Amino acid sequence: MKKRFLPIAALGLTAALGMSACSAPADGGGGEDVNAEGQTLDVWIMEGTNPDSEAFFDEVGAAFTEETGAELNVEYVQWADAHDRFVTSIAGGTTPDVAETGTTWTAEFADAGALAPIGEYVESEDLGGDLVEGLVTSGTYDDELYGMPWYAGVRSLVYRADIFEELGLEAPTSWDEIVAAGEAVKAAHPEMIAFAVPGDAEFGVYPWVWGAGGEVAVEDGDAWESQLASPESQEGIQFYTDLALKHGFSSAGATTWKETDVLDNFSQGNVAMALMGSWTPAAIVEKNAELEGKFAATPIPGKDGGISPSVLGGSHLSMFETAENKDLAWEFIKLMTTGEFAEQWGEQSGYFPGQASLLAETMESDDPLVAPFATQLVDGGGTVPVTPKFGAVQAKKTTNTAIQAILSGQKTVEQATTDAAAEMDEIMNGN
């Protein structure tokens, strides 16, 4: 059974577009007042390629204290280190009260018994009908909601519009056009990386797998079977790695790059094309104001046209069982995911909100750096295998290890994907 695409109805947009004043109040109200004078709520928020958020959380903290009397203690955790840190804190009973959990981790942490169910809170606030269904699905485990939808993000192709205009190029609409554009950039600007191929950026791999007709893994009864070694998946990965190895568009140094490295190098003017998230345009301008207006986005081209699906990522806010005051934890979650602060976060970060009524408003934007990502989200959103074990696959860096082995010349595509598929099967089906 395939579980990849999230069509418009699954994103909750059909319902959202028909919503009216009966949606949740703008302040996310409706709950009991919480008086937690003298208490502190410990929260982990992830950081990496998104814009700096400290000023935003200062404002959130002030509102939280005014509303509840409690102090907000926010700790920022790098995405690259977060999974291991969560696993260690869960084992040691030192988890925060609330944390941002990636959509592929929520079920894993719930399965470990670390998260507190929040379905009753959502129901008591009458919020269930105004949440993006795709995020609700990934936040649900054993029919219980453990992850409150906060925001969604998707990766598309970001490119230097000024360089393309200089060379008379249009945004690529097929894989052949990507190669043609890369060759033109390489000839005119040999100092630039025509297309970045990072070796440590898993979600930049799967669009090529899906674009060639492959799958990451499929479910067969109670078991999962990796499809990374299928001919279709191998074709997609071969095309992607050939952008570096055959066409010379990337650099040897990019073999170890994470998405943060792609962002930094694009911001420094070193990269002409790369897969980047809907949240990165604001971060690019934040890092280099001179690039404002000089770059654009387009949906990831399919092999022969159309759109190659991209992972619908994003985050939940999850309450941990170690939280002493769960009502207080919920007040923070509600404050962040509904109403004013949810809308403000989406506007300043480039993420799509997890509240469907707010998402509907975002979809109407005429911003050229919003519309392409919105198109990717609706027409080309995909999911990785929905199993608690996939977080362990990510922690093992199974896919990244395969890509690095190919880029470094240690393995062929066939060897690397065969080994990766075997490791993925063992992890997903192991005890």
N, C-alpha and C positions, 0 to 999 in steps of 0.2 A: 504494500500500500504506500503510495507516494504522499508525502506531506511537505509540499514545498511552497506553493503559491498562496498568496493571501489576496483574493480578489476584492473588489470594492466593497461588497457586502460584508466580507469577513473583517474589514477594517472598521466597520461600524458607521460608514459614511452614509449609507442609505437612510438609516434611522436618523443620523445627525442632521441631514439636510432637511428633514421634515420636522425638526424640533422647534419649539416655540418657547414662550415664557414659562412653560411648565418644567423646563430644565432646572438643574440644581442652582440655587442662588449664587450670585457672583462672588459672595464672600465665603462660599462653601459651607454656609451655616446649617443649622438644623439640629446640632448636637447639644448635649448638656454642657453647661459651663464647667470648666475644670479649674480648680484653684490649687496650684502647686507651688505656692510661695516657698522659696528656699530650696527647691529641687533643681536638679540639672539633668537635661536630656543629652545623652551622648550619641552623636550621629556621625557616620562615615559617608563621605561624598567622594565619588571617583573624579579623577582629573587626568588629563592627557592631551588630547587634540582639541578639546573644547576651549572656548575663551575663558579667561580668568573669571572666577565667580565669587571671589571673596567679598567684593562690595555688595553683590546681590544677597549673599547669606548674612551679611551684617544687617541689611534691611529686613530680611526674614526673621533674624534673631530678635530684633527690636519689636517687631509685630508679635512674635511668639511670646515674648516676655510680657508685653502689654496685655495679651489675651489670657495667658495662663498664670503669670507670675513666676514661671520657671525660667532658668537660664538655658540657652542653647549652646552646646559645645560641639562645634563642627571640626572634624579632622579630615584632611584631604589625603586620599590614597591614590597612588598611581595605578591605572588599570593594569599595567604589566605585572605588578606585584600583588594585585588584589586577591586573586583566587587563592594563592598559597597562604596569604595572611588570613583570609576567612577560614580556611581549613584549620589552621593553627589555633585561631581564636575559638572556633567551635569545639575543638578537642579539649581546649583548656578552660572552657566556660567563661571566656573573657570577651564575648561579643558585645558590640555596642547595643544601645536600645533600638535604634533604627539605622538602616543602611541602604544605600543605593545598591541594588543587585542587578547585574546584567540579566537580560531575558533568558539566557541559556543557563544561568546559575540558580535561578529561584527554585526550580523543581528539585535540583540537587540538594540545596540546603534544607528544603522542606522535608525531603526524604531522610535527611540526617537527623530530623527532629529539632533543628535549631530555630525554625521560624514559628511564629504564632499565627494561627488563622485569623483573617480579618474580614471574612465574609459577613459576619453579623454586624460589624461596624458599617460596612458599605450599605447593607440592607437597611439599617436603622436611619441612615442619612438619605436613603432613596437615591443613591448615586449609580446603581447598577445599569440603568438604561442609558447612561451618558458616558460610558467608558468605551474606548476603542477595543473591539472584540479580539483583534489579533494579540493585543497585549494582555487581555484577560486570559486568553487561552494559554499563553506562555507563563502566566502567573498562577495557574491553577494546577494542583497536584492532588490526585485521589479525590476529586470533586470538591476540594476546599481551595479558596482563594488565599494565597500567601504573598502575592506581589501586587501592590496597588499600581496601576498604570501611571507612570509619570511622564515619560516622553518616548517618542519613536524617532529613529534616524535611519537613513538609508544612504548607501554610497552610489555616486554617479561618476561620470568622467568629467573632471575639472581640467580646463586647458587655458593657456595664455591666449586670450582673444586678440591682444595686440600683435602677437607674433603671427597668428593665423591671418589676421587682416593684412599684415605686411607681406605675407607670402601668397595671398589670394586664396587661402584655404577656407573651406566650410567645416563646420563641426562634423566629425566622422559619423556615418550611419551604418557602417559594416566593418567587419574585421579587415577587409582589404583596404578600406579607406583609412583605417588606423595606421596600417603599414605605410600607405602612401603619404599620409601627413607626417609620420615619423621620419621618413626618408627626406622629405622636404626640409623639415626642421634641422635634421642632422647635417644636411648639406649647407644650409644658410647660417646655422648657429652651432657649430661643432663643440662650442664650450658648454652647451646645455645638454641635460639629460632629456632626450626627446620623449621618452615614456618611462617612468619609474617602475621598476619591478622589484619591490621589496621582498626579502626572503622571510621576514618574520611578521607577516601581516595576513593572517589566515582568511579574513573576510574579503580580501582582495583576490582570492583564488577562486572562490566558488562561482562568481558570475561567469567565468570562462568554462567551468564544468557544465553549468546549466545551459549556457549559451550554445554549447555543442550538443546538447541533448542528453547530457549525463546527469547523474545524481550523486549526492554525497553519501547517502545510505537509504535503504528502504526497509520497511518493517514487514516481517513475515511471521504472522502469529505473535508469539511472545519474544521473538528474536529479531535482531537488527543485522542487516547485511550491508557492509560498505560497498559502494559502487565506484570508488575512486579508481579502480583498476579496469573499469569497463572501457571498451574502445572509444566510446563517446567522451567519457571523462578524460581519458588520456589525450584525445585530440585537443580538447580545450586547454589542458595544462601544457601540452606541447606548444600550442600557439602562444600562450602567455609567456612561458619561459623563453621561447624563441625571440620574443621582442628584445630580450637581453642578449641571448647567446648567438642567434643567427643574424639579427638585424643590428645589433650593437646600439640599441636605443638607450639602455640603462648603463649602469656602471658596476664594476666588481664590488665596490664598497656597499652597494645597495643590497648585496646578498644577506647582510645581517640587519638591514633596516627594519624598524617598526613603523607603524603609521605616524608616530610622532616625528620620525626622521623624514618621512615624506613631506609632512607639513612644514617642518623647518626648512628643508631645501627648496620647496616650492616658494615659501615666503621670502627666501633669500634670492629668488630669481634664477635658481639653478635648474628648474624642471619645467618642461613645456606641457606635458600631459601626465595625469595620474588618476587613479581611482581614489576619491576622497569623500568624506562624509558631508551630509547636509549641514552639519554643525561647523565645518571648517572655514567657510568664507569669512565669517566674522573673526575667527582666529587669525586668518591670513592678514586681514586688514589691520588687526590689532598688532601683529608683529611687524608689518611693513605697510604703512599708510600709502606709500607711493604706488602700491599695486591696486589700489581701489579703482575699479572701472577697467582694469586691464586683464581680467580673467573672467571666464564664464563656465557654465556647466551644461552638460547634455546627458540624457539617459545613456547608459552603457549600451553600445551597439550590439545587436545580435550578429551571429556569424554572417548571414546574408541579408541583414536588415532587421528591422524591428528592435526589440529590447532584450538584452541579456538580463535575466533576473539578478537582483542584488539582495543580500541578506537584510531583512527588516530587523534592524537591531533596536537598541533602546534600553530603557531601564525601568525597573519597578522601585518603589520604596517598600521595604519589608520590615516588619516588626519582629524582633527576636524574643525568644522565650525568656531570655535573661532580663528583659526589661521589667523593672520593679513596678512601674506605673504605666500600665498598658493603655489606659485612657489618655494619659498625657502623650504617649507615643503616637496614638491615633490622631490627636489634635494636630501634631506636627505634620503627619502624613496628609491629612485633609487640607491643611493650610498650603502645602506645597503642590498638591496635585489637582486642586480645583480652584476656579476663580482667578483672582487678580494675579497671584504669584505664578500660577501655571501659565497664564497668558504672557506674563512678563518674561518668564524663563524662555518660552518659545521664541519670542520676538528677539531677544538679545543673543540667544545661543544658536539659532538656526535649526533647532529640533522641532519636531511636530508634536503637539501636546497630546496627552493620553486621554483627555476629555473630548469626546466626539464632537460636541457642539463647538468647542474652540478649534478643533481640527478642520471643521467645515469652513470656518472663517479663514483659516490659513490657506486652504485650497483655492480661495478666490483671489489670492494675492497676484498682482501683476509684476512683482519683482522678478527680474530675469534670473536671479540666483535663488529663487524659491520655486518657480514653476517647473524647471527641469527635474528637481528632486521630488516634487509632488507627483509628477508624471511617473517617475521611477517607482515611487511608493505605491501608487495605485495600480499601474499597469505592469510593474515588474518587481514586486516585492516577494521575497522568498524566506523560508525558514530552514535552519539547520535541524537535524533530527530532534524531535520532541521527546527526549528521554533524560532522566536524571543523570545518566551516565555520560552524556555528551560533554558536560563540564569537565569530567576527568580526561576526556579525549583532548579537550583544549588545553588543560593543564599539562598534559604530556607533550603538547605541541606536535602532535602527530603530523598534521598537514604541513606545518611550517618546516619541520625537519625534512620532509620529502622535498619541498620546494628548494630548500637550501642545498640539499644533496644534488639536485639537478643543476642549480645555478653554479655550484662550485665544481661541477664536472665529476663528482664522486659516483653518481649513478645516472643511468638513463631514465627517461620518463617511465618506461615500462617497469624497470627495477624499483624505482622509488615509490610509484603508486601501488605496486603489488605489495611491497613491504608495509606501506602505510595502511592499506586496506586490511591486511592481516592484523596489524596492531589495533586498528579501530574496532574490528570485530571482537577481538579478545577483551578490550576494555568495555565495550557496550554490552557484551553478553556475560561478562564475568561477575563474580560475587563480590 
